[in-house]
Amino acid sequence: MIRGRNRGRGADFGAATHQDAATDGLLQVPSGRWLFTGSDGLVTAYASGPEGLIRWTETPSGAFTGPESIEVPRWVGPLTLSRSGEGYVHFAGLRWPVGGGPAHVVVSAQFQSGRGLMDWYDLGVPAAPGVEGEDTVVFGPVVVVNPVTGGVHVLVSLRAGGIVRRVRSGEGRWGRWKSVTTDPYTGEFAAAMPAGGSLEVLAVGRAGVDRWVGASGGRFELRDRFTTPIAAGTQTAVETGPKRTTYFWRYPGDDSLVAWRAQSRTSQGGLMALGGAGGGGRPGAARTTIGGYDCTVLAQRGGHGGVEVSAYVTENEGYGAWWASLGETGPGSSAPQVAVDGAGRIVVAVLDKAGDLLVARQDLTQDGLAFGGWTRHGGADAGSVGPWQR
């Protein structure tokens, strides 16, 4: 088992010391997506370990190699990932600087499934506008890739308050830290950039849920503010139309899933119920074609403990979502993730309590949304990397 420690999200990373990173090693499922399909059509799953990244990579035969540990010196974690239009996977995390001090934001990228990562680039400690000197990260970093230009956005929220971002252009030049908002957000936030649209951030604050959207001159405007409770650690975002993002999260009253989208002339907006009450954790989400229709596929850890899936015509939440069980994955399994492989099949994956990867794949030989059984990757053969930390 890997030893060390991943500090949980929401911690004040700047107040920690390097010595804190060597206590009780656990895997940590990344915030947001952790299952991606590369440009070669192969699927890769990622986790954040106490000493760096953990990776499972699909082979052309459909099996997975791994778990493979990719060490990052002075790693703090946590880990967020984003995929570019070319299939490149971008990573953002935190690591301790040489000589001590607050944790630095670092980024890297992987251009081909199973291959090495680029050298980690140090973005330093963010500087909060209006606050002298550098500030410590309370939540983040969150990485988003512009699907059109390939530019990379890295966002964090700060102890002094506000959310800041740093941008790398498509030509590879990094700008300075700039403000998204100075309003205090110290919890999890979701960020997205639909094709042809602007970078947007959905954050929970004292006054409710706010959606900030990029405007001219690098400014951000508060476009929406609404009051609804959001269960911590359950937000995810999916591009569902031209310049449109739909957000999903769990309602803490009955642990059901809801969707929210800004109102537009071409699609229904507002808060929409999706059922699935009694479940837990962040939902997995992806878009694909089923029976000739553009559909959104959701997966969740259901109230009975197993994995459930639902699919509906994209942006037609009003017609309802029906949930079907994929079977048990064992007590303590992570919330599931969803991807679409190179053959067009939906792939659902979880990490089980021991830290092994479990995968269920759509069976295209059957009508409707049918899946094969769970296959396990890891364990005694490959060397277990578990357990994982919720």
Secondary structure as UniProt FT lines:
FT   TURN            9..10
FT   HELIX           13..15
FT   HELIX           18..21
FT   STRAND          27..28
FT   STRAND          35..37
FT   TURN            39..40
FT   STRAND          43..49
FT   TURN            50..51
FT   STRAND          52..58
FT   TURN            60..61
FT   STRAND          64..71
FT   TURN            73..74
FT   STRAND          80..83
FT   TURN            85..86
FT   STRAND          89..95
FT   TURN            98..99
FT   STRAND          104..110
FT   TURN            113..114
FT   STRAND          121..124
FT   TURN            129..130
FT   STRAND          137..145
FT   TURN            147..149
FT   STRAND          152..158
FT   TURN            159..160
FT   STRAND          163..168
FT   TURN            170..171
FT   STRAND          178..181
FT   STRAND          189..192
FT   TURN            195..196
FT   STRAND          200..205
FT   TURN            206..207
FT   STRAND          208..214
FT   HELIX           216..218
FT   STRAND          220..226
FT   TURN            232..233
FT   STRAND          236..241
FT   TURN            242..243
FT   STRAND          244..251
FT   TURN            252..255
FT   STRAND          256..261
FT   STRAND          270..273
FT   TURN            277..278
FT   STRAND          280..290
FT   TURN            291..292
FT   STRAND          293..301
FT   TURN            303..304
FT   STRAND          307..313
FT   TURN            314..315
FT   HELIX           317..319
FT   STRAND          324..327
FT   TURN            331..332
FT   STRAND          337..340
FT   TURN            342..343
FT   STRAND          346..351
FT   TURN            353..354
FT   STRAND          357..362
FT   TURN            364..365
FT   STRAND          375..377
FT   TURN            379..382
FT   STRAND          388..389
//
